[in-house]
Amino acid sequence: MIPPRPKNVEALEDYKLKVLFDNGEEKIYDMKKNLKENFYKNLNNKDYFKTVKISGITLEWKDGEDIDPDELYNNSKLQTKY
């Protein structure tokens, strides 16, 4: 099953991503654990990290770094609305 698709993404401080999904949920994904992997080494540059874009069913950066859609949705924390 394909997880909900991202509709909007905003890079936050401390290597977090705020993602609005097409089911209306707004979640925060923490990228800090990913930055330890060689594949994501370019994302340690905060300016580059902020260039994240939606690409199909997930998020991507210009040099090809992306996040597994299941990982992105299932391991993001739901934002509570007040």
N, C-alpha and C positions, 0 to 999 in steps of 0.2 A: 504494500500500500504506500502510495506517495504521500509524504507529510504535507501539511499546508505550505503554500508557497509564500516567500517573502514579498511584500508589496513596497516596503520602505525600510531603509537601513540608515542608521546614524552611528558613526564612530564616536565613542565616549572616551573619557579619560581612563587611564589605567587599563588599556587594552580590552575594553568591553564594547560590545555592539548592541545597540537597541534596535530590535527588529519588529516590525509590524507585519503580521502574517495575514493572508487572505481570509482567514476565519475570524478576524477581528482581535485576535490575541496579540498583546504587545509583550515581548520577552526580552531579557538581557542574556547575551551569550558572552561568557568570559573567555577570552583568547589566551590568557597567560599560560595555561598548560600547553597549548599548541606551540607557543614560541620556543619551547625547548627542542622541538624537532627541526632538523636541518631544512626540511621542505618550507618551513615558515620563517626562516632566518631574516628575510627582507622586511618582514612585518615588525621587526624590532625598531625600525625607523618610524617614528610616530607620524611624520608627514606622509610617508608611504602607506602606513596603516589606515590613515584617514581617507584614502582613495578607494575604499571598498565600494563595490557596486553590486546590484542585483544581476544575476546571470541565470536565466531560466528558473530552476527550482532551488537555487542556492545563492550564495554570495561568492564573489571572486575579486581578485586584484589583477592588475594589468600583466603581471609576469606569470600568471597561471595559478597562483595559490587560490585554493578554494576550500570549502568546508562540505563534508558529506551532509546531504540534506537531512538525513535521519539524526545525525549528530547535532546539527544546528537546532532543529526543533526539539528533540527529546532532552537535550542537555542545557537548554536555556531555561532561565527562571522567569516565571510569569510575573509581570508587573501588576501590583495591586493598585486599583484606582480608588481615590478617596473622594 
